[in-house]
Amino acid sequence: MSTDALWYLARGSGAVSLMMLTVVVALGIGTRSGRTFLGLPRLVVASVHRSAALLSVVFLVVHVTALSFDPYAQLKLVDLVLPFTSAYRPFWVGLGAVALDLMIAITVTSLLRERIGHRAWRAVHWFAYAMWPVALVHGFGSGTDRSQVWMLAIDAVCVLAVVAVGLSTHPALRDQPPVPPARPALLQVPVLAGRRRES
Protein backbone atom coordinates (compact mmCIF):
# COMPACT_ATOMS: atom_id res chain seq x y z
CA MET A 1 0.00 0.00 0.00
CA SER A 2 1.37 3.42 -0.94
CA THR A 3 2.21 6.11 1.59
CA ASP A 4 -0.63 8.32 0.37
CA ALA A 5 -3.13 5.46 0.67
CA LEU A 6 -2.03 4.77 4.25
CA TRP A 7 -2.34 8.44 5.14
CA TYR A 8 -5.82 8.73 3.61
CA LEU A 9 -6.87 5.52 5.37
CA ALA A 10 -5.58 6.80 8.70
CA ARG A 11 -7.35 10.14 8.31
CA GLY A 12 -10.63 8.67 7.11
CA SER A 13 -10.80 5.92 9.73
CA GLY A 14 -10.01 8.41 12.48
CA ALA A 15 -12.86 10.67 11.39
CA VAL A 16 -15.33 7.77 11.15
CA SER A 17 -14.25 6.45 14.56
CA LEU A 18 -14.94 9.88 16.06
CA MET A 19 -18.39 9.98 14.46
CA MET A 20 -19.25 6.51 15.78
CA LEU A 21 -17.97 7.46 19.22
CA THR A 22 -20.18 10.55 19.10
CA VAL A 23 -23.20 8.34 18.43
CA VAL A 24 -22.21 6.13 21.38
CA VAL A 25 -21.85 9.08 23.76
CA ALA A 26 -25.02 10.80 22.56
CA LEU A 27 -27.07 7.62 22.99
CA GLY A 28 -25.48 7.02 26.38
CA ILE A 29 -26.43 10.51 27.57
CA GLY A 30 -29.88 10.27 26.01
CA THR A 31 -30.80 7.00 27.69
CA ARG A 32 -29.43 7.86 31.14
CA SER A 33 -32.40 10.11 31.86
CA GLY A 34 -34.82 7.17 31.84
CA ARG A 35 -36.84 8.72 29.03
CA THR A 36 -37.43 7.43 25.57
CA PHE A 37 -34.81 8.66 23.13
CA LEU A 38 -36.04 10.01 19.78
CA GLY A 39 -39.21 8.00 20.30
CA LEU A 40 -37.35 4.73 19.76
CA PRO A 41 -37.82 1.59 21.87
CA ARG A 42 -35.07 1.01 24.40
CA LEU A 43 -34.03 -2.26 22.79
CA VAL A 44 -33.47 -0.46 19.48
CA VAL A 45 -31.44 2.29 21.16
CA ALA A 46 -29.35 -0.30 23.03
CA SER A 47 -28.72 -2.21 19.80
CA VAL A 48 -27.61 0.94 17.95
CA HIS A 49 -25.45 1.90 20.94
CA ARG A 50 -23.64 -1.46 20.88
CA SER A 51 -23.24 -1.47 17.10
CA ALA A 52 -21.83 2.07 17.07
CA ALA A 53 -19.44 1.16 19.89
CA LEU A 54 -18.20 -1.86 17.94
CA LEU A 55 -17.74 0.21 14.78
CA SER A 56 -15.85 2.90 16.68
CA VAL A 57 -13.43 0.22 17.95
CA VAL A 58 -13.01 -1.28 14.46
CA PHE A 59 -12.26 2.06 12.82
CA LEU A 60 -9.95 3.05 15.67
CA VAL A 61 -7.96 -0.16 15.11
CA VAL A 62 -7.75 0.66 11.39
CA HIS A 63 -6.69 4.23 12.25
CA VAL A 64 -3.92 3.11 14.61
CA THR A 65 -2.72 0.31 12.30
CA ALA A 66 -2.50 2.63 9.30
CA LEU A 67 -0.54 5.20 11.33
CA SER A 68 1.87 2.59 12.61
CA PHE A 69 2.82 1.66 9.04
CA ASP A 70 2.84 5.20 7.70
CA PRO A 71 6.46 6.42 7.18
CA TYR A 72 5.44 10.09 7.42
CA ALA A 73 4.07 9.86 10.98
CA GLN A 74 6.90 7.52 12.06
CA LEU A 75 5.02 6.32 15.11
CA LYS A 76 6.32 3.40 17.12
CA LEU A 77 4.13 0.98 19.02
CA VAL A 78 5.06 2.61 22.31
CA ASP A 79 3.95 6.00 20.93
CA LEU A 80 0.49 4.60 20.26
CA VAL A 81 -0.13 3.36 23.80
CA LEU A 82 2.15 5.47 26.00
CA PRO A 83 0.94 9.08 25.94
CA PHE A 84 3.20 12.03 25.06
CA THR A 85 6.24 10.01 23.94
CA SER A 86 5.93 10.60 20.18
CA ALA A 87 8.48 12.68 18.32
CA TYR A 88 5.67 13.79 15.97
CA ARG A 89 3.40 16.34 17.68
CA PRO A 90 3.86 14.70 21.10
CA PHE A 91 1.02 16.47 22.91
CA TRP A 92 -1.64 15.99 20.25
CA VAL A 93 -0.62 12.43 19.42
CA GLY A 94 -0.40 11.80 23.16
CA LEU A 95 -4.07 12.70 23.52
CA GLY A 96 -4.82 10.09 20.88
CA ALA A 97 -2.86 7.54 22.93
CA VAL A 98 -4.93 8.48 25.99
CA ALA A 99 -8.14 7.94 24.01
CA LEU A 100 -6.83 4.60 22.73
CA ASP A 101 -5.91 3.46 26.25
CA LEU A 102 -9.37 4.39 27.51
CA MET A 103 -10.96 2.52 24.60
CA ILE A 104 -8.87 -0.57 25.39
CA ALA A 105 -9.90 -0.42 29.06
CA ILE A 106 -13.58 -0.05 28.18
CA THR A 107 -13.46 -2.85 25.61
CA VAL A 108 -11.62 -5.30 27.87
CA THR A 109 -13.88 -4.68 30.85
CA SER A 110 -16.95 -5.02 28.63
CA LEU A 111 -15.72 -8.44 27.47
CA LEU A 112 -15.08 -9.42 31.11
CA ARG A 113 -18.26 -7.86 32.46
CA GLU A 114 -19.67 -11.12 33.82
CA ARG A 115 -16.44 -11.84 35.71
CA ILE A 116 -15.64 -8.44 37.15
CA GLY A 117 -19.20 -7.54 38.08
CA HIS A 118 -21.55 -4.76 37.02
CA ARG A 119 -20.23 -2.17 39.46
CA ALA A 120 -16.61 -2.43 38.28
CA TRP A 121 -17.69 -2.50 34.64
CA ARG A 122 -19.87 0.57 35.10
CA ALA A 123 -17.06 2.49 36.83
CA VAL A 124 -14.73 1.92 33.87
CA HIS A 125 -17.54 2.50 31.37
CA TRP A 126 -17.85 6.08 32.61
CA PHE A 127 -14.51 6.78 30.93
CA ALA A 128 -16.31 6.72 27.57
CA TYR A 129 -17.56 10.21 28.40
CA ALA A 130 -13.98 11.35 28.99
CA MET A 131 -12.67 9.58 25.90
CA TRP A 132 -14.91 11.50 23.49
CA PRO A 133 -13.58 15.04 24.19
CA VAL A 134 -10.01 13.72 24.34
CA ALA A 135 -10.42 12.11 20.90
CA LEU A 136 -12.06 15.27 19.57
CA VAL A 137 -9.22 17.53 20.76
CA HIS A 138 -6.67 14.99 19.46
CA GLY A 139 -8.14 15.46 15.98
CA PHE A 140 -8.04 19.24 16.34
CA GLY A 141 -4.32 19.25 16.98
CA SER A 142 -2.85 16.29 15.12
CA GLY A 143 -5.07 15.91 12.07
CA THR A 144 -3.71 17.37 8.85
CA ASP A 145 -7.31 18.05 7.81
CA ARG A 146 -8.16 20.06 10.89
CA SER A 147 -8.50 23.27 8.86
CA GLN A 148 -10.47 21.69 6.03
CA VAL A 149 -14.14 22.67 5.77
CA TRP A 150 -15.37 19.06 5.69
CA MET A 151 -13.42 18.15 8.83
CA LEU A 152 -14.56 21.28 10.65
CA ALA A 153 -18.13 20.38 9.67
CA ILE A 154 -17.74 16.87 11.09
CA ASP A 155 -16.29 18.24 14.33
CA ALA A 156 -19.07 20.81 14.60
CA VAL A 157 -21.81 18.22 14.04
CA CYS A 158 -20.25 15.92 16.64
CA VAL A 159 -20.07 18.70 19.24
CA LEU A 160 -23.58 19.97 18.49
CA ALA A 161 -25.04 16.46 18.67
CA VAL A 162 -23.60 15.77 22.13
CA VAL A 163 -24.45 19.25 23.44
CA ALA A 164 -28.01 19.04 22.08
CA VAL A 165 -28.63 15.65 23.69
CA GLY A 166 -27.07 16.85 26.94
CA LEU A 167 -29.29 19.92 27.04
CA SER A 168 -32.41 17.96 26.13
CA THR A 169 -31.89 15.63 29.08
CA HIS A 170 -30.98 18.34 31.59
CA PRO A 171 -33.43 18.23 34.53
CA ALA A 172 -34.30 21.92 34.26
CA LEU A 173 -35.12 21.63 30.56
CA ARG A 174 -37.10 18.40 30.53
CA ASP A 175 -40.81 18.78 29.93
CA GLN A 176 -41.92 15.16 29.96
CA PRO A 177 -42.01 12.78 32.90
CA PRO A 178 -39.57 9.89 32.92
CA VAL A 179 -40.75 6.60 31.52
CA PRO A 180 -41.06 4.14 34.41
CA PRO A 181 -39.08 0.94 33.93
CA ALA A 182 -41.13 -1.93 32.59
CA ARG A 183 -42.26 -4.35 35.27
CA PRO A 184 -41.33 -7.99 34.85
CA ALA A 185 -44.09 -10.01 33.23
CA LEU A 186 -44.59 -12.10 36.36
CA LEU A 187 -45.36 -8.99 38.40
CA GLN A 188 -47.82 -7.43 35.98
CA VAL A 189 -51.43 -7.67 37.08
CA PRO A 190 -53.94 -7.93 34.23
CA VAL A 191 -56.65 -5.28 34.21
CA LEU A 192 -60.13 -6.72 33.96
CA ALA A 193 -62.56 -4.97 31.68
CA GLY A 194 -65.59 -3.85 33.69
CA ARG A 195 -66.62 -4.82 37.18
CA ARG A 196 -67.53 -8.28 38.24
CA ARG A 197 -71.32 -8.48 38.59
CA GLU A 198 -72.39 -8.64 42.18
CA SER A 199 -74.38 -11.73 43.08
C-alpha positions in Angstrom: 0.0 0.0 0.0 1.4 3.4 -0.9 2.2 6.1 1.6 -0.6 8.3 0.4 -3.1 5.5 0.7 -2.0 4.8 4.2 -2.3 8.4 5.1 -5.8 8.7 3.6 -6.9 5.5 5.4 -5.6 6.8 8.7 -7.3 10.1 8.3 -10.6 8.7 7.1 -10.8 5.9 9.7 -10.0 8.4 12.5 -12.9 10.7 11.4 -15.3 7.8 11.2 -14.2 6.5 14.6 -14.9 9.9 16.1 -18.4 10.0 14.5 -19.3 6.5 15.8 -18.0 7.5 19.2 -20.2 10.6 19.1 -23.2 8.3 18.4 -22.2 6.1 21.4 -21.8 9.1 23.8 -25.0 10.8 22.6 -27.1 7.6 23.0 -25.5 7.0 26.4 -26.4 10.5 27.6 -29.9 10.3 26.0 -30.8 7.0 27.7 -29.4 7.9 31.1 -32.4 10.1 31.9 -34.8 7.2 31.8 -36.8 8.7 29.0 -37.4 7.4 25.6 -34.8 8.7 23.1 -36.0 10.0 19.8 -39.2 8.0 20.3 -37.3 4.7 19.8 -37.8 1.6 21.9 -35.1 1.0 24.4 -34.0 -2.3 22.8 -33.5 -0.5 19.5 -31.4 2.3 21.2 -29.4 -0.3 23.0 -28.7 -2.2 19.8 -27.6 0.9 17.9 -25.4 1.9 20.9 -23.6 -1.5 20.9 -23.2 -1.5 17.1 -21.8 2.1 17.1 -19.4 1.2 19.9 -18.2 -1.9 17.9 -17.7 0.2 14.8 -15.8 2.9 16.7 -13.4 0.2 17.9 -13.0 -1.3 14.5 -12.3 2.1 12.8 -9.9 3.1 15.7 -8.0 -0.2 15.1 -7.8 0.7 11.4 -6.7 4.2 12.3 -3.9 3.1 14.6 -2.7 0.3 12.3 -2.5 2.6 9.3 -0.5 5.2 11.3 1.9 2.6 12.6 2.8 1.7 9.0 2.8 5.2 7.7 6.5 6.4 7.2 5.4 10.1 7.4 4.1 9.9 11.0 6.9 7.5 12.1 5.0 6.3 15.1 6.3 3.4 17.1 4.1 1.0 19.0 5.1 2.6 22.3 3.9 6.0 20.9 0.5 4.6 20.3 -0.1 3.4 23.8 2.1 5.5 26.0 0.9 9.1 25.9 3.2 12.0 25.1 6.2 10.0 23.9 5.9 10.6 20.2 8.5 12.7 18.3 5.7 13.8 16.0 3.4 16.3 17.7 3.9 14.7 21.1 1.0 16.5 22.9 -1.6 16.0 20.3 -0.6 12.4 19.4 -0.4 11.8 23.2 -4.1 12.7 23.5 -4.8 10.1 20.9 -2.9 7.5 22.9 -4.9 8.5 26.0 -8.1 7.9 24.0 -6.8 4.6 22.7 -5.9 3.5 26.2 -9.4 4.4 27.5 -11.0 2.5 24.6 -8.9 -0.6 25.4 -9.9 -0.4 29.1 -13.6 -0.1 28.2 -13.5 -2.9 25.6 -11.6 -5.3 27.9 -13.9 -4.7 30.9 -17.0 -5.0 28.6 -15.7 -8.4 27.5 -15.1 -9.4 31.1 -18.3 -7.9 32.5 -19.7 -11.1 33.8 -16.4 -11.8 35.7 -15.6 -8.4 37.2 -19.2 -7.5 38.1 -21.6 -4.8 37.0 -20.2 -2.2 39.5 -16.6 -2.4 38.3 -17.7 -2.5 34.6 -19.9 0.6 35.1 -17.1 2.5 36.8 -14.7 1.9 33.9 -17.5 2.5 31.4 -17.9 6.1 32.6 -14.5 6.8 30.9 -16.3 6.7 27.6 -17.6 10.2 28.4 -14.0 11.4 29.0 -12.7 9.6 25.9 -14.9 11.5 23.5 -13.6 15.0 24.2 -10.0 13.7 24.3 -10.4 12.1 20.9 -12.1 15.3 19.6 -9.2 17.5 20.8 -6.7 15.0 19.5 -8.1 15.5 16.0 -8.0 19.2 16.3 -4.3 19.2 17.0 -2.9 16.3 15.1 -5.1 15.9 12.1 -3.7 17.4 8.9 -7.3 18.0 7.8 -8.2 20.1 10.9 -8.5 23.3 8.9 -10.5 21.7 6.0 -14.1 22.7 5.8 -15.4 19.1 5.7 -13.4 18.1 8.8 -14.6 21.3 10.6 -18.1 20.4 9.7 -17.7 16.9 11.1 -16.3 18.2 14.3 -19.1 20.8 14.6 -21.8 18.2 14.0 -20.2 15.9 16.6 -20.1 18.7 19.2 -23.6 20.0 18.5 -25.0 16.5 18.7 -23.6 15.8 22.1 -24.5 19.2 23.4 -28.0 19.0 22.1 -28.6 15.7 23.7 -27.1 16.8 26.9 -29.3 19.9 27.0 -32.4 18.0 26.1 -31.9 15.6 29.1 -31.0 18.3 31.6 -33.4 18.2 34.5 -34.3 21.9 34.3 -35.1 21.6 30.6 -37.1 18.4 30.5 -40.8 18.8 29.9 -41.9 15.2 30.0 -42.0 12.8 32.9 -39.6 9.9 32.9 -40.7 6.6 31.5 -41.1 4.1 34.4 -39.1 0.9 33.9 -41.1 -1.9 32.6 -42.3 -4.4 35.3 -41.3 -8.0 34.8 -44.1 -10.0 33.2 -44.6 -12.1 36.4 -45.4 -9.0 38.4 -47.8 -7.4 36.0 -51.4 -7.7 37.1 -53.9 -7.9 34.2 -56.6 -5.3 34.2 -60.1 -6.7 34.0 -62.6 -5.0 31.7 -65.6 -3.9 33.7 -66.6 -4.8 37.2 -67.5 -8.3 38.2 -71.3 -8.5 38.6 -72.4 -8.6 42.2 -74.4 -11.7 43.1 
